[in-house]
Amino acid sequence: MSSLATEEIHRRAVAGDGDAQFALARVFDREGRHEIAVSWLDRAARQGHVASMTWLGTRLLVGRAAPHQPDDGAVLLTQAAREGSAEAAARVAVLAAIGLGQTQDWEVALDWLQTAAEYGDVAARGQLLLLADDAGIAAAAGRPHPPVGVWARARKAVRISKWLTPPAAKTISDSPRIKVIEGFASPAVCAWVVRRAGERLVPARVYDADLGGRRQDGIRTSSGAGFSLIDTDLVLALMRARMAAAAPGLHTGNFEPCNILRYDIGQRYEPHFDFLNPEAPALAETLAQQGQRTATFLTYLNEDYEGGETAFPELDWRFAGKTGDALLFFNVDPEGRVDPRTLHAGLPPVSGEKWLLSQWIRDQPQPII
């Protein structure tokens, strides 16, 4: 953008033009001057500029190039949703699902998802149709001119109680604690999650027990996509709630952001522990702030590959899940002590590619990111 164009935007922004204020904030963001960008977004939002309310609210939720003020972000997003922002309505649906800035309520979450769909949000429409799982409604919604009320029909067809009642778990081992849940997720839901990962995949990382933080390492050669709060949709939120319902003592507030993993031919995760070594000084701060990884919940998103089992060498046991099957194992014993028998590996596929939803669960509430 030329300096003259920027000067004109600045002139209009100073004069109170909300579109110009939003545009100027984007200019400052590109320059890395995020504090100034936030101030212009705030100015525009206070005047009722919907795009600014949506973008600023989203950033405040997780503190991304903005102060970390989740409650304020939720308020702005709700205001924007009421003013017609489809993006904001879809985000507020997730906030209602997890109880951020409001009382947790799945029915309210679905109402907001319907609103986003009616505003024209393509992803919200896809979620409603997936959650409703009604071929007749899907056919009606797929017409060139869908009938009036189709999104309300889809919303009414969703049965939250069904989502929050997973199949019974089958105990594989009492010590260490390992369970398998066959048919935990439908093939359609699994396909949705894989599509969500899309082009967001990056090389997977591991915790660095020597220096702290995370880094790439040759023991883990797969790729993955993490889903923070602002990346999460209602399908993923329901998946996490379904996980918590699968075993007493699991609480979604203790869940890390979920990760979608892809293993291509030959890619692997060599034998490792999911718990954090309590004797590693570099991990002491992470353990103090986020707690120990007490459990791992894996959902197998496809089965059109060979090899790729999850192997537990100390137990001489391997698991190759079918599409939608889940594996839950606890990395600590009932007293909270780390359990070295949970050593496990992600073996490499020898054909095809393996997709997996990995959910780590801690022993204390996790920060909103």
Secondary structure, DSSP 8 states (H G I E B T S, - for coil): --HHHHHHHHHHHHTT-HHHHHHHHHHHHHTT-HHHHHHHHHHHHHTT-HHHHHHHHHHHHHTSSS---HHHHHHHHHHHHHTT-HHHHHHHHHHHHHTSSS---HHHHHHHHHHHHHHT-HHHHHHHHHHHT-HHHHHHHTSSS--TTHHHHHHHH--HHHHT-----EEEEETTEEEEETT-S-HHHHHHHHHHHGGG-EE--EE-TTTSSEE-BTTB--EEEEE-GGG--HHHHHHHHHHHHHSTT--GGGB--EEEEEE-TT--EEEE-SS--TT-GGGHHHHHHH--EEEEEEEE----SEE--EEETTTTEEE---TT-EEEEESB-TTS-B-GGG-EEE--EEES-EEEEEEEEESS-----
